[in-house]
Amino acid sequence: MDIGGNDNFLRKTLLQAEINRLKHGVVQKDDVRPVLDWALIAGEHMGHLLGAVRENDLAAMEKELLHVAAPLLELHNALQRDRVENI
């Protein structure tokens, strides 16, 4: 896999995470949101992604893929934050 070819996806994921925080979140809460919350949010969107796959709706698949990836990015950041806090 070529990392360079994934730049667009990574940019879109970062943008989706920012949009999610602006549209649905509260910055002070999102910065300390527990790992479980981010995992559940990603899981909820995974269900939407699977529904789009079942319907073979390519546009919805791309949208929901970003809606899964963005909270997974947030989950990764929360795990890193927790790791640092527990050292």
ZIGILIN-V111808 format. One record per residue. N is the residue number from 1. RES is the residue in three letters. D_CENTER is the distance of its C-alpha to the mean C-alpha in Angstrom with 2 decimals. Layout:
BEGIN
N_RES_D_CENTER + N_RES_D_CENTER
END
This chain:
BEGIN
1_MET_21.06 + 2_ASP_21.39 + 3_ILE_18.79 + 4_GLY_20.27 + 5_GLY_19.37 + 6_ASN_15.63 + 7_ASP_15.82 + 8_ASN_15.11 + 9_PHE_11.87 + 10_LEU_10.77 + 11_ARG_12.17 + 12_LYS_10.49 + 13_THR_6.93 + 14_LEU_8.47 + 15_LEU_10.16 + 16_GLN_7.53 + 17_ALA_6.19 + 18_GLU_9.98 + 19_ILE_10.80 + 20_ASN_8.84 + 21_ARG_10.74 + 22_LEU_13.85 + 23_LYS_13.90 + 24_HIS_12.90 + 25_GLY_13.06 + 26_VAL_15.87 + 27_VAL_15.49 + 28_GLN_17.85 + 29_LYS_16.15 + 30_ASP_12.53 + 31_ASP_14.06 + 32_VAL_15.57 + 33_ARG_13.37 + 34_PRO_14.12 + 35_VAL_12.25 + 36_LEU_13.19 + 37_ASP_11.57 + 38_TRP_7.99 + 39_ALA_9.09 + 40_LEU_10.70 + 41_ILE_8.10 + 42_ALA_6.11 + 43_GLY_9.80 + 44_GLU_10.85 + 45_HIS_8.83 + 46_MET_10.11 + 47_GLY_13.44 + 48_HIS_13.11 + 49_LEU_12.35 + 50_LEU_15.37 + 51_GLY_17.41 + 52_ALA_16.93 + 53_VAL_17.98 + 54_ARG_20.91 + 55_GLU_21.97 + 56_ASN_21.60 + 57_ASP_19.96 + 58_LEU_18.64 + 59_ALA_17.41 + 60_ALA_15.43 + 61_MET_14.07 + 62_GLU_12.83 + 63_LYS_11.33 + 64_GLU_9.65 + 65_LEU_8.52 + 66_LEU_6.50 + 67_HIS_5.52 + 68_VAL_4.58 + 69_ALA_3.52 + 70_ALA_1.85 + 71_PRO_2.41 + 72_LEU_4.04 + 73_LEU_5.03 + 74_GLU_6.04 + 75_LEU_7.55 + 76_HIS_9.28 + 77_ASN_10.57 + 78_ALA_11.82 + 79_LEU_13.51 + 80_GLN_15.11 + 81_ARG_16.23 + 82_ASP_17.73 + 83_ARG_19.41 + 84_VAL_21.04 + 85_GLU_22.14 + 86_ASN_23.74 + 87_ILE_25.76
END
